Amino acid sequence: MPKDSIITLTDPRSPAAEAYRTLRTNLTLSGLEKPLTTLLVTSASADVPPQKSVVLANLAVTFAQGGRKTILVDCDLHRPAQHTLSDVPNERGLCDFVREGGDPPLVHVGGDDLWLLPSGPLPPIPADLLGSRKMDAAIADLKTRADIVLFDAPPVISVTDAALLASKLDGVLLL
């Protein structure tokens, strides 16, 4: 996936970039009674390239541009794409952080406020990792490090991963 698909960076005055800012505003306003601090983005079925990942990367940029410290977590442990979109290595990431603890291997990817936690090496059974208590601890840790934590999950029809994660987070955006 080309990095130029992040329209909020390449053409921030475009109508498409404005649509992402509108989405950010609507999501923010949806959490007036309970602020939205974690959000899962998934799709119904797989597409190539995974457009849900492009949408989420653009949304993450808008949150960061709006002054909110943002962490984007690649939880698609079947076809991770965020490291490709941001052009960063994927040797260490979420899987290492969940298994080993310690500090998450965050990669600064934009402005002052945008960080990426790539997937890292993929586990044999992603649902076991994502449904674990260690994953709960990892989510709690990430929430202390950012204003909003955005999670890229695989399609909900293909595998159970998104449903497992959805039960742990504040909201779900289904594309």
Secondary structure, 3 states (H helix, E strand, C coil): CCHHHCHHHHCCCCHHHHHHHHHHHHHHHHCCCCCCCEEEEECCCCCCCCHHHHHHHHHHHHHHHCCCCEEEEECCCCCCCHHHHHCCCCCCCHHHHHHHCCCCCCEEEECCCEEEECCCCCCCCHHHHHCCHHHHHHHHHHHHHCCEEEEECCCCCCCCHHHHHHCCCCEEEEC
